Amino acid sequence: MSSKTFKTAGLLALATLLSACGPKVDAPAKAPTPIQPQSALVLTDVVSSQLAPLSLADEDYLLLASEKRGLVLVRASGEEKLALDGGTVERFAVQQLAEDSWLIAMYNEDSAELQLRLLDMEEGSPRIRYLAAMATSAPQAAMCFSRQAGRTHLFAIDENGLGHEYVVHPREQAWEFTGVRPLYFGEQVSSCVVDDRNGKLLVAQPPLGIWSLNVDAEMDEAREVFAAAADLSEDEFGGLWLDDASGNLWLTAGDRVMAFNINVPRQAPRFVETLAEIEPVSAAVQQGALLALAEESDQVHRFAVTLPEPAAEMQAFRAPLEIPRVRASGQTAPVTSGGDAADDPAIWVNPVNPSASLILGTDKKSGLSVYDLNGKLLEHFAVGRVNNVDLRPMQHGKFVAIAAASNRTDPGVSLFGITAAGEVEHLGLRNLEMDDPCGLCVYRKGGDLMTWVSDKEGAMQLLQIVPGTGNVDWSLKKIAALPVQSQVEGCVVDDEQQMLFFGEEDGGIWRLDIAAFVAGEAKPQLIAPVDGERLAADVEGMGFYHADDRSYLVVSSQGNNSYALFSRDGSQFVGHFRVDINLDKNLDGSSETDGLEVSSAALGSQYPQGLLVVQDGRNRMPSQSQNFKLVSWADIAETLKLQ
């Protein structure tokens, strides 16, 4: 026996022994048989790497990016209808605006511009019109449109992985790109789509996977993996295309085309086919067939396949009830501290000149800021980590109002005096027997000035603010303590009714008759529990709008970025709204609001029926440190049809 024969026999014997002793190993799965194209649409001098189906005048078309001719529109039969001849285009996004009207965003490599075009009909024939252009610092690798609150948003991600969200909207002369926020991905992004039903942005990033994140800039990104790279089994994947009607997300991966249920992340694909002859980089479905395009190709291949049924979730889908939106009217300058810093505002109404009223706002990492009604920063008191602030009129010497703010640096209450001329003075800190003072609200009881202060991990304390003859001899007198079930921050008192309202962040709104409580005859009542719709945890800021015989309790419903209105006693839900983008003033909306304040005073021509001020947890357009948004009560009343 030769050494070669002996070696071979030995290996076979060892394999037999391992097979007998160990678990049975299944034979490799048989490779799927590639499917052959049924036909091909032969194009002329297009050189395309992206296609998208669309319809015009009840006829099916394909729109293709062209590295030689910009954009090319062909009939489903392959007949070329028009070409843009607008330079080198590899990537585009398309969104239907109306019947026979499509908005197109494309990156023109020759001019290094992100361009907007409109595809519509003129006298029975398609046409493409120029709308706007914006220079970019790097080539764009992916673009996709979103529809939010009646606006068109565009996501554009460059080859370095830096993304931007824009609102694209018409002006008198041309359309505009209004920046909303940056987004960061890293290199190798290949494509993106937006699922408007679920409010998700999907981004393909080989070799990591397909990311899913919230499309609304006023929400946490909540970034998660929709499909892992290992599940796609390819180093190169992308070419995302979403069939809105069926809920199927189509993508290419090597020589395969796959479809996933857009409603269910991290699930196996609903459709997988290996294609013969080509490695597609773009795929879509039209007229019951699968269309696929190889990189830099002049042919669209058509495959006869059994398409997956519409996702079951699409048939049962019910769009959530849209919360009404009210546009922001103004905003303050950003706070000086980064991160989660701005927290709670108060409004001082100038009794002589209401348009010269002030907004006091806390920077819970630094101190108290004072703004005018245009949002200009007038003064900042670096007195420590003040959390909540409130004030009431009180004539004492030169002061016409006193403000109090909970201070967490040296646990206590910082006091401020406001003069008739609108000058604010720091009256010093008064310490408390409290670990972490957080929530605070001030009210008047006859001639006395009172305040409730909550401990982040303990009870609420009722205190009297006792004035002195100067700045240093003011004091706090403890009246009572109120045990609470969990964390309380937002609170407000109806001075006339002597009724305390406070928010248990995860529980809801509680009401307490203060006089009866002090006398030992009352306990708090839960009058509006968190239900995830009218109130979504956390329940935070609170304020009262009093005007004639109309009074409303206004509450920050932080969990769904809205503001809920209740009747004066808190027992009846009146309505809710969100603070939205104001493109005319280049203002973003507000979200994740901690504190708020509202006044019914007529504060000049800007706020004739009063003003709502809310903390904004995500300051966009552009992205900056947190600030406070100003909303006209007249706009709120009109939107909610308040009587």
ABEGO torsion letter per residue (X at the ends): XBAAAAAAAAAAAAAAAAAAABBBBBBBBBBBBBBBBABBBBBBGAGBABBBBBBBGGBBBBBBBBAAAGBBBBBAAGBBABBAGAEBBABBBBBBABBGBBBBBBBBAAAGBBBBBBBBBBGGBBBBBBABBBBBABBBABBBBBBBGGBBBBBBBBAAGBBBBBBBBBBAABBBBBBABBBBAEBGBABBBBBAAAGBBBBBBOAAEBBBBBABAABBAGBBBABBAAAAGBABBEGBBBBAAAGBBBBBBEABBBBBBAABBGBBBABBBBBBGBBBABBBBBGGBBBBBBBGBABBBBBBBBBBBBBAAAAABBBBBBBBBBBBABBBBBBABBEBABABBBBBBBAABAAABBBBBBBAAAEBBBBBAAGBBABBBBAEBBABBBBBBBBBEABABBBBBBBAABBEBBBBBBBAAGBBBBAEBBBBBBABBBBBBBBBBEABBBBBBBBAABBBBBBBBBBBABAAABBBBBABBBBBABBBABBBBBAAAGBBBBBBAAAEBBBBBAAAAAAGABBBBBABBBAGAABBOBBBBBBBBBBEABBBBBBBBAAAGBBBBBBAAGABBAEBBBBBBBAAAGBBBBBGBBBBBBBABBBEAABAAEBBBBBBABBBOBBBBBBBBBBBAAAAAAAAGBX
